[in-house]
Amino acid sequence: MKKYFVYILASNKETLYIWITNDIIRRIYEHKNKLVEWFTCKYNIDKLVYLEETNNIESALKREKQLKRWKREWKIELINSINPTWKDLYIEE
């Protein structure tokens, strides 16, 4: 069964980036190593601070869109609810 991830990256507590992927290890590696010229590269956003997993692409897309519409304050509360110290959740293998 395929897995999909909705994730939030941060640069300290300043800029947030929300996206989805089906390969979280590869995607975060790309962000951290600036392998693709994305918004995250430009603003040095590479700290994984929030992650949700699902087996359904439609629910992942729906959740991503929902989170992107949220007020910044709600996003920060969501991150704080599972990662109050905003530690990097990415573990290099």
C-alpha positions as CSV (number, residue, x, y, z in Angstrom):
1,M,0.0,0.0,0.0
2,K,1.4,3.4,-1.0
3,K,1.9,6.1,1.7
4,Y,1.5,9.8,1.3
5,F,2.8,12.5,3.6
6,V,1.7,16.0,4.3
7,Y,4.5,17.9,5.8
8,I,5.5,21.3,7.1
9,L,9.0,22.7,6.9
10,A,10.2,25.7,8.7
11,S,13.1,28.2,8.9
12,N,13.2,28.8,12.6
13,K,9.6,30.0,13.4
14,E,9.6,32.5,10.5
15,T,8.6,30.9,7.2
16,L,6.5,27.8,6.8
17,Y,6.2,25.5,3.8
18,I,3.4,22.9,3.4
19,W,3.5,20.2,0.7
20,I,2.9,16.5,0.1
21,T,5.0,13.6,-1.1
22,N,5.0,9.9,-1.4
23,D,8.7,9.6,-0.4
24,I,9.4,11.8,2.6
25,I,13.0,10.7,3.0
26,R,13.9,11.7,-0.5
27,R,11.9,14.9,-0.5
28,I,13.4,16.2,2.8
29,Y,16.9,15.2,1.6
30,E,16.3,17.3,-1.5
31,H,15.2,20.3,0.6
32,K,18.2,20.0,3.0
33,N,20.7,19.7,0.2
34,K,19.1,22.4,-2.0
35,L,18.9,20.0,-4.9
36,V,15.9,21.7,-6.5
37,E,15.3,25.4,-6.9
38,W,12.2,25.8,-4.8
39,F,10.8,28.4,-2.5
40,T,12.5,26.4,0.3
41,C,15.9,26.8,-1.2
42,K,15.5,30.6,-1.7
43,Y,14.4,31.0,2.0
44,N,16.6,28.3,3.5
45,I,13.5,26.3,4.8
46,D,14.7,22.8,5.6
47,K,13.6,21.8,9.1
48,L,10.8,19.2,9.1
49,V,8.6,20.3,12.0
50,Y,5.3,18.5,11.3
51,L,4.3,15.3,9.4
52,E,1.0,13.4,8.7
53,E,0.8,10.1,7.0
54,T,-2.1,8.6,5.0
55,N,-2.7,5.8,2.5
56,N,-5.0,7.9,0.3
57,I,-3.7,10.5,-2.2
58,E,-7.1,12.3,-2.2
59,S,-7.1,12.8,1.6
60,A,-3.4,14.0,1.4
61,L,-4.3,16.6,-1.2
62,K,-7.4,17.7,0.7
63,R,-5.4,18.1,4.0
64,E,-2.6,20.0,2.2
65,K,-5.1,22.5,0.8
66,Q,-6.8,22.8,4.1
67,L,-3.5,23.5,6.0
68,K,-2.5,26.0,3.3
69,R,-5.7,28.0,3.9
70,W,-5.3,28.0,7.7
71,K,-4.2,31.1,9.6
72,R,-0.6,31.1,10.5
73,E,-1.5,31.0,14.2
74,W,-3.4,27.7,13.7
75,K,-0.5,26.2,11.8
76,I,1.8,27.1,14.7
77,E,-0.6,25.6,17.2
78,L,-0.7,22.4,15.2
79,I,3.1,22.2,15.1
80,N,3.3,22.9,18.8
81,S,0.7,20.2,19.6
82,I,3.2,17.5,18.4
83,N,6.5,19.3,18.3
84,P,6.6,22.0,20.9
85,T,10.4,22.6,20.6
86,W,10.2,22.6,16.8
87,K,13.0,20.1,16.7
88,D,13.9,18.7,13.2
89,L,11.9,15.5,12.8
90,Y,14.0,14.3,9.9
91,I,16.5,11.5,10.7
92,E,19.2,10.9,8.1
93,E,19.7,7.3,7.2
